Structures are given as C-alpha cells and as structure tokens.
Amino acid sequence: MNMLIFIIAGLLVHCVFLASIFDIYFTSPLVHGMTPQRTPLPPPAKRLVLFVADGLRADTLYELDDNGTPQAPYLRNIIEYKGSWGVSHTHVPTESRPGHVALIAGFYEDVSAVAKGWKENPVEFDSVFNESKYTWSWGSPDILPMFAKGASGDHVYTYCYTAEKEDFGAQDATKLDTWVFDHVKNFFQAARSNQTLFSKVNEEKIVLFLHLLGIDTNGHAHRPNSREYKDNIRKVDEGINDIVSMLEDFYGNDGKTAFILTSDHGMTDWGSHGAGHPSETLTPLIAWGAGVNYPQKVTFQFFKDEFLKEWKLEKWKRLDVNQADIAPLMASLIGVPFPLNSVGILPLDYLNNSAHFKAESMFTNAVQILEQFKIKMIQKKETTLSFLFTPFQLLSDTEQINILRKARSYIHQEKYHEAVSLCKTLISLALEGLSYYHTYDRLFLGISVVMGFVGWTSYVILLIVKTHTSLTRSTDDKASTVLLLYGFAAIGVLIAFFLLIQTCPWTYYIYCLLPVPVWYAVVKEFRVIQDLASLLLVFPLGQSIGFLVAGALGIEILVFSFFYRSTLTVGLIAFAGWPLITRLWAQAKVTTLCWTLLCLLLAMFPLMPVVGREPNISLVTVAGLVILLISSFFLACLCKSKNKYVPKKDLTILLFQMLSIALSTYVVNSTHSSLHHKQGLPVINQIISWTTLASSLFVPLLSPTFFFQRLLSILLSLMSPYLLLSTGYEALFPLVLSGLMFSWIYMEKEALQHYDDSLKPKLAVLNFSYTTDITQFRQLHLDDIRRSFFFVFFIVTAFFGTGNIASVNSFDPASICCFLTVFNPFIMGSLLVWKIVIPFVLVSCAFEAVQVTTQLSSKSLFLIVLVISDLMALHFFFLVKDYGSWLDIGTSISHYVLVMVFTIFIMLLSGLAQLLTTKRIELWGRTKRHSM
C-alpha cells in the first residue's frame, strides 16, 4: 500500500475511533416534546434575584480569616439569622457555561458545547429564564447571551460589558462586579420614572440575574488565596448588601423577593478550573427571602469533608444539593414551570412553606422528569426492532400509573410525607430509566469499535511482517481474494440493511461498517498469517512467552504512567541501566555516562509538583541563560572548526535565534513584573511574543541540514516560545529532554554495531537532506521494537513530564500572559496545545535522526509505533466508565481521548519532523556545500 494512502486511511480510521467515544459516552441527553409542569398552588415569591459569583469557592467564602472575621460579613449574617445555606456540588467539566446551564436549566451539559467554546447554544434547551414572565440580566458577554438566544419570545433582557474588560492583567478586576451593581441600581432608578418599565418590574414571576465575574478573573490572575481574590469577595458582599437594600426599598418591603447566591464552579489553588478537584466542584449556596427557610440550629451533623468546624458553622444546619437542583428550587419559589430538560431534584429543606405545597411541588418535579423518561423510551422504541427492544423493567407503564395515582391519593388524604417519599422514588426510577435509554446502544457500539480496533492493529502487524521483514515469502491468491471480496461485501450490505430498518443515525453506519473493510484486509493476507503461525510454532516457547510478557509489561507501564507520573521515573531509571544490561557501556563509555546521567536527570521531573502550582520565573530565566550558554559554546566550536567553512548566513541565523532566546527571557520577566504591579501587558512585549511564535517553525528551515546544526536550530527556535509560555521549572524540561535525545541518537549508533559493524555510520557527515536518496534500507529486527518503544515512552514523558495535562485544571492561565490577558478560550487553548506539542516535536525530530542513523525506512519504525499506541488506546477504551465519581469518569474518558489524539499526532508529527529536518529554504541563493 502506498505510504500516503496508508497515512490518510490511518488518520480516517483513528478519527472514527476518536469520534466514537463521543457518540458512546457524550451524546446530548436532551429530548423534546414534553409538556410544561408547574406547581398548582400559589408561589411564596413574586420575584427572584440570582447572584452568581463566578469562580467562587465554598471554603473561601465560608471560612474566617486569621482574626476570626468572616470574608463576607453580610452573607455570614444571612446564614446565621435569615436564610438557609449549604454546598452546591458541581459536575465536570467545571467551566462557566456548563455550570450556568446546570444552575439555570437544571441539566448537566454534554461535551458537544466545548466545540463552541462554552459560549453559544449547541443544542436548544429550556431554562428558568425562558419560563419566567421577564428576566433581566447583567454581566459577562460570555454567559448572558446564551440564555437570551435560547428563550422563546422577547422577555429575556441582557446588559453586558465589552469582552475587552475581561482582562486578568488589568489593574482592578473588581470593576467588572462594580459595573454590574451600578447598572442594576441605575436600572431601578430609571424604572421609577418609566411607567412601562415600572409595570414590568412589578409583575409576578420575574428574575433578576447578576453575573459577577470579578472573583473568577482575580482568581486566574492572582490565585484564590491572594489578597485580591479575597478583597473581591468583600466587594461582592458589600454590593449584594446594597442591592438587597435597594430592592427592598423599591418594592416597599413587601416580603415577596427571594434571593439566591451561588457559583458556577470553584477554582484550584493555582488559579484554574475545569476538572473534578473538590476546590473546583464545591461551591457555596445561600438562599434567603420569600419562601426560604430560616436558619435551623442543630446539635450535631456529619459531613465527610469536615469543613464545618473549620468554617465555625457546625451549629447551623448545612443543606447540600447537586448544582442542577437549584433550577427546580428557583422555579418553585416564583411559581414558573420546571425547565423541561431539568434533572434536578427539588431540595425541600430550603422551602419555608406548607407541607401541602412541598408535596405538590415534589409531585410536579416527579411528573416533569417522568415526561422526559417517557419521550426517551418512545424514541428508542421507534428506532429498535420490536423483538430486539428491551424496556426498562423497573418503570413499566403500569408501574408509572400506579405510583402517580398513589402519590396523588396521598396528597388528597393529606399524607404529605408519604407522597413526598413516593415522588422521590419515582424520580429516582425515572432518572435511572433515562440513563438506561441514553446508554441503550453503548454495548452494541462498543463491540463494533473494538472489532475495528483489533482488525486495524492486526492489519498493521501483518503489513510489518509482509513488507519489512524476511519472515514470509507468500504470494497473493487472486481467486481467493475475489471470493473474499464478495463475501465481505455481502456482510456489509446485511449490516447496512439492519441499520436502515432501525433508522439508526448515520454515525452508526460508520462504526458498524468500518470493521468490514479492515477485516477484509486482514483475512486477505491469510498466506502471511499461515507463514507467521508456522514460524511461531517452531519458535522456542520460553522465548515466545518472554517476548509476550515483556511487550505486555511495556504497554502496562505506558498505561500506568497516565495515572501515576512517578511510573515515568521508574521507566527512566530502567532506561539508565539499559547500556549496562546490553554491554554497550564497554564500547562507548562517555556516551553511556551521558545517557545515564540525562535519564536520571529527566527522571526527576515527574516527581515534581504539577506545573503552575508553584510558579517561579527565576527558573525560566535560568533556562534561558543555559540555552544561551549552550548555543554560545556551539557557536564558538563552529567558528574555531578548521575542517569546515561556515557561511555567514548560517552564523547570522544562529545569532538571530540566540537573540530571540534572550528577548524571550527578558519578555517573560518584564511581563510578569508588569502584571505583578497591575500595569497590564506591555504592547511591545505582546508584539515580540507573537512574532517569536510565528517565526518558530520558519527559522529552522533556513539553517543547514547537517544533523546537529539542524537539530540545535530546531531546539533554539522552539525554546523561544516555550520560555514565553513557561512559569517555572518546566522551562528546563525541553533542555534536559533534548540532551537525552542527542544521547539517544549516539546510543542507537552504538547499538547498531551489535548487528553489523559495517552499518555504523559517521554522524559528523550525515545530512538530513540526503536521507531521501537512500534506496536500500535494511530489514527490521527485534531491537527495532525496542527503539519504537523508546520513542513512545519519550512521547508519553513529553506529555506528563511536567504535569498531568489530561486534567484541564493543570493549565495555568499565567503561562499565556505574554501573549494575551483578555479571556479568549480558543486562543488560550491553542497556545496551551502548542506548549504541549513543542516537546513532541523535539522527540519526533530525534526519532527521525534515529531512523536515519540506523538506516531504517521511516515507514517501518512508524508502523511499530502505531501498533504500540493502538494497543494503549484499546486498553484505555476498556477503562472508560460512566459510573463512580465525576472525576473518575472524566479522567477515564480524557485518557482515551489523549491516547487517540496522540496516535493521530504521531502521524502528523512524522510529516512535521521530516519537514523540519530535511527541508531548507534558501533566501540568499544556494551556497556551495562542504563536507564536515
């Protein structure tokens, strides 16, 4: 198969495998066609005020300072004398959009929203705002518009500041919250003289939503334990006090206003969020006003987190909820229908109302969730053949009717406690049934994907054996091939017909039909399979088991490293001892010593704290100085070399790269100093940063293609943007990694002598640009599997060497402050990805050099790498789960996605590495080449 066609096919196959996980685990849970349900009794409140303090942690709000003073005195007074409080437990991903959707719409958003940066509406959904008579909202342009766009009619009004104000490098982020409070006050001041507006704000069933972004912005910029973050909490506390007083005065203290304060997510100690750490998932919830319970004093209450003593709130009853439960609470307080897609359960302990009202509200909640269950069941039944459909046994049609009748009977008999209990049982069953039908096709799709996985990996192994070894001599049987083609075509037609009569989504056709051509390609090589089987039968059993165990152990070490970074340390220590085991140390003592020391030095990085938690710009400066020292030494050696003429343009390029390193080191220090003094991001620093980033992939192409000159040029060019994106010790990581890569190239040159001394190349004369002229490549042997494993291990080390990037919360916002300080998720994400990719590129270029050094076709080693990575991906596919904690679920899925992206990356990086190493752009005309 042509290499280009193979790469394209491989990319398509792996994109399908990657997309499959989202169809299996991340399809939208929403259904449509339900009837709105509302409590038939009059509500306790006419209006609701919702304060959402973006990025506010529960512990930071509730804790006392060193002097025993509350962080928010007014809200503390509410907890102790006027309202109810607790902790709202959020779900992964702990981002602003999904958090607000859970709060206001009552359901946990699927990952499809990430494709729109958590800003726009990827799916239509109902919300408390949509069900209200009028909603007025003030705050961020990232949050407010999505609820206005999703609303039916023109009754949700938004007032936003400009996106440019969301600058976490600005002097005072509390201005974002001050803007909101001032505009709310101005709005009600205007309402006094505007009769139309006055009549609207005096209607029933209205919502006032204040989105307060300052705390989140200050958390990103200064960390949650900073003075700025805590001062912002006090400002918000004062602002809420002012707004409550102003509203009570405006409405004449009518006692018909309910207030809720909460947050969309928390924040880690290092100023990020997105994952499932308790500091991100535990958010405050304080409710007071009309219809809300007064404080309830208790003598004892138990919570696993043991925060109550720390907060000095053990005497006041803590009422914890899931974040989606807040939506039905708000709907119940003002008497609007529960959001149609809500899966929240009404927290009755927050309500200060009659037992009858609570029972009716819970009955409404149960019917609203049951409606979703019934629609979901009908949809699945319509797309499944009747003899294959298996209904959810615990909630049959008869059971539904019986429970509803019994609950209604209890309410008529004034047995409200029994009615509430029965409604909770119905809600639990309905939610379980929703999950059952939502995951109905999971096993079927999973088997299809696994069949494709196993088939693809088997085909790649056969391709290696057939084209890159001398183990088989079989030829194709054309008659048998034609017969197989018709047979597999018939199987494909049958599968397609089966899916067609069930009106399955088009993606199901891809997952189910993909294994057909893949397994056809495998079975077509049955002659190779026969030869391979015959060879394995005569191979010593002990050696076969040994190779199998070693291979399985290697894969498990790679998989284990995704969970425990310290596994990489163990692996690198083992790598350090590799020359001793193979006796390479006897023929290359200096190279072996360098290899061992660099392995041990790199082994220290996975033991260090995750990047961003302990920023240290001094280490970035040290890294910049070290790379300048190395490049200066190389420049001196180049100038003193008697055997080589060095063109001036090559020296100019090297000096330009050194200047870029020096500038990057200066910009990092200058920018962080400016931000520390709250002077914002200097424009000149921003220009230098973006220019450096833009030139990082172009400048290496101007340098000579001799091995070490080109590899050093790539390192210097990529180190400049890496320094700009660094905040601590990770700036040293590419230096150590590159040193090890240089040693690896030398070690592989020595290892080649074990097979044929005539193959030992002279690295001094090797030129990347000549590698494409090599027509005779040697065959693969077992040591090449070890080379490929080393490459995969180094790539995984590049992933996790400085932190667990599988977790979104390992991203430190300070790392991109040299480029921008205004919130922009796509640019921020792109910069983060490029920072992650840079070590990848360094390893890939070294691997390209290893292939040239060992005189192997890039295709052969690439295929072995593909097999190793696919086996890892298959392992992680089986580890994906949808039970347990949200942290476990999110981690299992992110690991699979990472390995699949990593596999696709290998294909793309292979091409990028070849481009960076072999191509040269001549800006000043071609110069005569001289050998070294």
Summary of the structure (lengths in Angstrom):
residues: 932
radius of gyration: 31.9
end to end distance: 38.0
largest distance: 104.2
contacts: 3132
relative contact order: 0.10
helix: 63%
strand: 6%
